[in-house]
Amino acid sequence: MSSGMIRAVADGVTVAVHAHPGAKRTAITGVYGEGAAAQLKIAVQAPPVEGRANSALIDFLAELFGVAHNRVELHAGALSRSKVFLVRGVTRAEAERIFAPYLLTP
């Protein structure tokens, strides 16, 4: 898994996300970019207005990691498709394990 997508920080991990708001459903759809610039591509059902897509991404990541919503925070990119989320209380190894099934290529 790309080192740029998931980074260990003092209190958890950061996850680089490339959001696609207004999708039919919220789901991980692959990887956007390569190497250090790689981001987890997530389609988001919510529209990109009034922070709805950001809130939906926080909800999605909290559920995916099995943590409370207040453990996930938008760290950068509030108005951009490229975002960085901080997930507290999760190790890099746990994050890689959680994302692995979504990123396997057939």
N, C-alpha and C positions, 0 to 999 in steps of 0.2 A: 504494500500500500504506500502511496506517495507520502513522503515526509512533510510536504507542504500542507496537506489537507488536515492532518491532525497533529497538534503540537502540545507537548506536556508543559504545563505551567504550575506555579506553586500550589494552587488550590484545585487543580483539575486539568482539563484539556480545553484547547480552543479548536473549533471546527470551522474550516473555511467552506462556505456554501455559495453556490451560484443558484439563485432562486428564479423560478419561472412561475410568476403569479397568474391567476386566472385559469388554471388547468382544470380538467374534469375531476381530478382527485389529487390528494396530497400523497406523494410517494417519492422515494429515491429513484432517480432515473439513470444514474451513472456518474461519470466523472467528467468535469469540464476542465480542459487544459492539461498540462503535463508537468512533471517534476515539481519544483518548489512552488510553481504557480497553480498547481492542481487544486480543484475545488470539488466538493461533493455537489452533484447536480440534483436539486430537489424541485419537483413540480408542486406548486401550492394552489389549492383550490380557491383560497381567498383572493380578492382583488387587491391591487397595490394602492389602496386609498386608506387614509387615516390610520395607518399602521396595522391594518388587518392582516396583511400577508406576514409581517414580522411576528405578530401575535400567534398566527397559525403555525409558523415555523417553530416558535418557542414551544407551543403545545405539542407539536409533532416530535421534536427532539426530546422533550421531557418524557413523553410516553415511550419513545424508542429506547432511551437510557434507563427507564424505570425510576426516574427521580422526580421530586416535586418541581412544580413550575418555577418556583423562586430560586431553584438551583441552576436554571438556564437563563442567560442574559445576552442580549444583543450587545456585542463588544464594539463592533464597527460596521459601517455600511447601512445605516438606517434608510437612506434614500436611494440606495444602489442595489442592483441585482447581486453584486458581489458583497458578501457579508461574512462576518466572523462572529461566532457564538462562543461564549464561555460556558462550559458545563462543569459545575463544581462537584467535587467528590468522586470523580471518575478518573481512572488511570488511562494512559495512552493504550496500554495493552487491552483494556476492557473496550475502549472505543474501537480499536481495530477489529476485535472479535465481533462486536455488534455490527459493524459496517461490512465485514467480509462477505456475508451471504448476498448482499446487494451489489457487490462489485465484481463478483466472479464472472469471467467471460466464458461462454460456452465453447 
